[in-house]
Amino acid sequence: MPVEKLNGVNLYYEIDGDGPPLVVVHGSWTDHTAWGMVAQHLTDSFQVIRYDRRGCSRSERPQGERTRRDDEADLAAVIERFANGRANVVASSFGGLITLGLAATRPEMLDRLCVHEAPSARLVKEGEETRVVADALDSMQGVIEQIEAGDSAGGAFRFVEELALGPGGWELLPEQIREVFVNNAPTFAAEQRDPAWGDLDVAAIAANAHPLLLTRGTTSPEWLLITQEALMGALPHAETAIIQGAGHSPHLSHPDDFAVLIGKFLRERAPA
């Protein structure tokens, strides 16, 4: 099993393909396998590096408090070890926050970036949209408390049904993915306890001006669409794309379309 100690934590990884290095960062609850179908389409042009983030699946789960900065340092270590210090990055959800956080602090490590629906809730600051996002965060707090009370299965179900996919979404997930969600539930709760989990230095990200593609679906929960629109507004230099019929996980529901979109952007845009 390919595991390497990076940034003080044993991280599981897989590397496939040839070409410029492309690191894939998964979101909360999941692991590297969520990107398997997309990776298959990209290995002809890129060396695709996938890994399980700390606390997820095959990677080590350190005890104690954690912050998103830990994940950013892990990503930097992955790039340093497997990509000679500089890489393209594709990420979704919480993985997008990690990637954008690193873009603000270590811009020299990144080339082109693709981010799908990073939950940048703190960029939403006015109007009815604020209430929608606040309600979602209240529901998320309930999920965290349920997990910390020992009900990881119930918390995973509630997150998928109320916050990620909508009613009926849990039954649509393959059994293997549902098991991964339940196993990684404590890691989700721990990362959400970081008071700065949603902070982004958008001024630094914009100033560094990496070629950036921000994508969203059309069937994602309203609060996620609102947060991604806020992120798009805060980073006007970014290119944007909408994936018709997709939701928060196009790498699972629309892998062919998503891979074509990502590949086209990465091949055509020159590094900053």
C-alpha positions as CSV (number, residue, x, y, z in Angstrom):
1,M,0.0,0.0,0.0
2,P,1.7,3.3,-1.1
3,V,1.9,5.4,2.1
4,E,4.4,8.1,2.8
5,K,5.0,10.3,5.8
6,L,4.5,13.9,4.7
7,N,4.2,16.8,7.0
8,G,4.4,14.4,9.9
9,V,1.4,12.3,8.8
10,N,1.2,9.0,6.9
11,L,-0.7,9.8,3.7
12,Y,-2.0,7.2,1.2
13,Y,-1.4,8.1,-2.4
14,E,-1.7,6.8,-6.0
15,I,0.1,8.1,-9.1
16,D,-0.9,7.3,-12.7
17,G,-0.2,8.7,-16.1
18,D,2.5,10.8,-17.7
19,G,2.9,14.5,-18.3
20,P,2.7,17.6,-16.2
21,P,1.8,16.8,-12.5
22,L,-1.8,17.2,-11.6
23,V,-2.8,16.8,-7.9
24,V,-6.4,16.0,-7.1
25,V,-7.8,17.1,-3.7
26,H,-11.0,15.5,-2.5
27,G,-13.6,17.1,-0.3
28,S,-14.9,16.1,3.1
29,W,-16.3,12.7,3.8
30,T,-14.7,11.0,0.8
31,D,-11.2,9.9,-0.3
32,H,-9.1,9.6,-3.5
33,T,-11.4,7.0,-5.0
34,A,-14.1,9.6,-5.6
35,W,-11.9,11.0,-8.5
36,G,-11.2,7.6,-10.1
37,M,-13.4,8.0,-13.2
38,V,-12.2,11.5,-13.9
39,A,-8.6,10.5,-13.4
40,Q,-8.9,7.8,-16.0
41,H,-9.6,10.5,-18.6
42,L,-6.7,12.7,-17.6
43,T,-3.8,10.2,-17.3
44,D,-3.0,10.4,-21.1
45,S,-2.0,14.0,-20.7
46,F,-1.1,14.4,-17.0
47,Q,0.6,12.6,-14.2
48,V,-2.4,12.4,-11.9
49,I,-1.6,12.3,-8.1
50,R,-4.4,11.4,-5.8
51,Y,-4.2,11.0,-2.1
52,D,-6.4,10.5,1.0
53,R,-6.3,13.6,3.1
54,R,-5.3,13.3,6.7
55,G,-7.9,11.4,8.7
56,C,-9.6,10.0,5.6
57,S,-9.7,6.3,4.7
58,R,-6.2,4.9,4.3
59,S,-4.3,7.9,5.6
60,E,-3.4,8.4,9.3
61,R,-6.0,10.1,11.6
62,P,-4.0,12.1,14.1
63,Q,-5.6,12.7,17.5
64,G,-6.5,16.1,18.8
65,E,-7.5,19.3,17.1
66,R,-6.9,20.0,13.5
67,T,-7.1,23.0,11.2
68,R,-7.5,23.6,7.5
69,R,-4.0,24.9,7.6
70,D,-2.8,21.4,8.4
71,D,-4.4,20.2,5.2
72,E,-2.8,23.0,3.2
73,A,0.6,22.0,4.6
74,D,-0.2,18.4,3.6
75,L,-1.0,19.5,0.1
76,A,2.2,21.5,-0.1
77,A,4.1,18.4,1.1
78,V,2.5,16.2,-1.6
79,I,3.4,18.7,-4.3
80,E,7.0,19.0,-3.0
81,R,7.4,15.2,-2.8
82,F,5.7,14.0,-5.9
83,A,5.6,17.0,-8.2
84,N,9.0,18.6,-7.7
85,G,7.5,21.5,-5.9
86,R,5.0,22.8,-8.5
87,A,1.7,21.3,-9.9
88,N,-1.7,21.9,-11.3
89,V,-4.5,21.2,-8.8
90,V,-8.1,20.1,-9.3
91,A,-10.3,20.1,-6.2
92,S,-13.9,19.9,-5.0
93,S,-15.8,21.2,-2.0
94,F,-13.6,21.4,1.1
95,G,-10.7,20.4,-1.0
96,G,-11.3,23.6,-3.0
97,L,-10.9,25.7,0.2
98,I,-7.6,23.9,0.9
99,T,-6.4,24.6,-2.6
100,L,-7.4,28.3,-2.6
101,G,-5.9,28.7,0.9
102,L,-2.6,27.4,-0.5
103,A,-2.9,29.6,-3.5
104,A,-2.9,32.6,-1.1
105,T,0.1,31.6,0.9
106,R,2.3,29.5,-1.4
107,P,1.6,30.7,-4.9
108,E,4.9,29.5,-6.3
109,M,3.8,25.9,-5.8
110,L,0.8,26.1,-8.1
111,D,0.2,26.4,-11.8
112,R,-3.4,26.0,-13.0
113,L,-6.3,25.4,-10.6
114,C,-9.8,24.0,-11.0
115,V,-12.2,24.2,-8.1
116,H,-15.8,22.9,-7.9
117,E,-18.2,24.4,-5.4
118,A,-15.9,25.3,-2.5
119,P,-18.2,26.2,0.4
120,S,-16.9,29.8,0.9
121,A,-19.8,30.7,3.1
122,R,-18.1,33.7,4.7
123,L,-18.1,35.5,1.4
124,V,-21.9,35.7,1.5
125,K,-22.8,38.8,3.5
126,E,-26.1,40.3,2.7
127,G,-29.8,39.7,1.7
128,E,-31.9,36.6,1.6
129,E,-28.9,34.5,0.5
130,T,-27.3,35.1,3.9
131,R,-30.3,33.4,5.6
132,V,-30.1,30.4,3.3
133,V,-26.4,29.9,4.0
134,A,-26.9,30.5,7.7
135,D,-29.7,27.8,7.8
136,A,-27.3,25.4,6.1
137,L,-24.5,26.1,8.6
138,D,-27.0,25.5,11.5
139,S,-27.9,22.2,10.0
140,M,-24.2,21.4,9.6
141,Q,-23.7,22.1,13.3
142,G,-26.4,19.6,14.0
143,V,-24.6,17.0,11.9
144,I,-21.3,17.7,13.8
145,E,-23.0,17.2,17.2
146,Q,-24.7,14.0,16.0
147,I,-21.3,12.6,14.9
148,E,-19.6,13.6,18.1
149,A,-22.4,11.9,20.1
150,G,-21.3,8.6,18.4
151,D,-23.9,8.5,15.5
152,S,-21.6,8.7,12.5
153,A,-24.0,6.8,10.3
154,G,-26.9,9.1,11.2
155,G,-24.7,12.2,10.7
156,A,-23.5,11.0,7.3
157,F,-27.1,10.4,6.2
158,R,-28.3,13.8,7.5
159,F,-25.4,15.6,5.7
160,V,-26.1,14.0,2.4
161,E,-29.9,14.5,2.6
162,E,-29.9,18.0,4.0
163,L,-26.7,19.6,2.8
164,A,-25.0,17.8,-0.1
165,L,-27.4,16.0,-2.5
166,G,-31.0,16.6,-1.1
167,P,-33.8,14.2,-0.1
168,G,-33.2,10.7,-1.5
169,G,-29.5,11.4,-2.1
170,W,-28.3,8.8,0.3
171,E,-29.9,5.9,-1.5
172,L,-28.4,7.1,-4.8
173,L,-24.9,6.6,-3.4
174,P,-23.2,3.2,-4.0
175,E,-22.8,1.1,-0.9
176,Q,-19.0,1.5,-1.0
177,I,-19.3,5.3,-1.0
178,R,-21.8,5.3,1.9
179,E,-19.3,3.2,3.9
180,V,-16.5,5.7,3.2
181,F,-18.8,8.6,4.4
182,V,-19.5,6.8,7.7
183,N,-15.9,5.9,8.3
184,N,-14.7,9.5,7.6
185,A,-17.5,11.2,9.6
186,P,-15.3,12.0,12.6
187,T,-12.7,13.7,10.4
188,F,-15.5,15.9,9.0
189,A,-16.6,16.9,12.5
190,A,-13.0,17.6,13.5
191,E,-12.2,19.9,10.5
192,Q,-15.4,21.8,11.0
193,R,-14.4,22.6,14.6
194,D,-11.6,24.8,13.1
195,P,-13.0,28.3,13.5
196,A,-11.2,29.4,10.4
197,W,-12.3,26.5,8.2
198,G,-14.1,28.8,5.8
199,D,-11.7,31.8,5.7
200,L,-10.2,32.8,2.4
201,D,-7.8,35.6,1.6
202,V,-9.4,36.5,-1.7
203,A,-7.3,39.6,-2.1
204,A,-4.1,37.5,-2.1
205,I,-5.6,34.8,-4.4
206,A,-6.6,37.5,-6.9
207,A,-3.2,39.2,-6.7
208,N,-1.4,36.0,-7.4
209,A,-3.7,35.5,-10.4
210,H,-3.2,31.8,-11.1
211,P,-5.2,30.6,-14.1
212,L,-8.3,29.5,-12.3
213,L,-11.5,27.7,-13.3
214,L,-14.5,27.8,-10.9
215,T,-17.3,25.4,-11.7
216,R,-20.7,24.7,-10.3
217,G,-23.6,22.4,-11.1
218,T,-27.2,23.2,-11.7
219,T,-28.8,20.8,-9.3
220,S,-26.7,21.4,-6.2
221,P,-28.4,22.6,-3.0
222,E,-29.1,26.3,-3.0
223,W,-26.6,27.2,-0.3
224,L,-23.7,25.7,-2.3
225,L,-24.7,27.5,-5.4
226,I,-24.9,30.8,-3.5
227,T,-21.4,30.3,-2.0
228,Q,-19.9,29.4,-5.3
229,E,-21.5,32.5,-6.9
230,A,-20.0,34.6,-4.1
231,L,-16.6,33.1,-4.8
232,M,-16.9,33.8,-8.5
233,G,-17.7,37.4,-7.6
234,A,-14.8,37.7,-5.3
235,L,-12.3,36.4,-7.9
236,P,-13.2,38.2,-11.1
237,H,-10.0,37.0,-12.9
238,A,-11.3,33.4,-12.8
239,E,-13.0,31.6,-15.6
240,T,-16.3,30.0,-14.8
241,A,-18.3,27.1,-16.1
242,I,-21.7,25.5,-15.3
243,I,-22.1,21.7,-15.6
244,Q,-25.7,21.1,-16.7
245,G,-27.5,18.5,-14.8
246,A,-24.7,18.0,-12.3
247,G,-24.7,18.7,-8.6
248,H,-22.0,18.9,-5.9
249,S,-20.2,15.8,-7.2
250,P,-19.8,15.9,-11.0
251,H,-16.7,13.7,-10.7
252,L,-19.2,10.9,-9.7
253,S,-22.3,11.8,-11.6
254,H,-20.9,13.4,-14.8
255,P,-17.2,12.2,-14.9
256,D,-16.9,12.3,-18.7
257,D,-18.2,15.8,-19.1
258,F,-16.3,17.0,-16.1
259,A,-13.0,15.5,-17.3
260,V,-13.4,17.1,-20.7
261,L,-13.9,20.5,-19.1
262,I,-11.0,20.1,-16.8
263,G,-8.7,18.8,-19.4
264,K,-9.5,21.5,-21.9
265,F,-8.8,24.2,-19.3
266,L,-5.5,22.7,-18.1
267,R,-4.2,22.1,-21.6
268,E,-5.1,25.5,-23.0
269,R,-4.3,27.9,-20.2
270,A,-0.6,28.7,-19.8
271,P,0.7,29.0,-16.2
272,A,0.9,32.3,-14.5
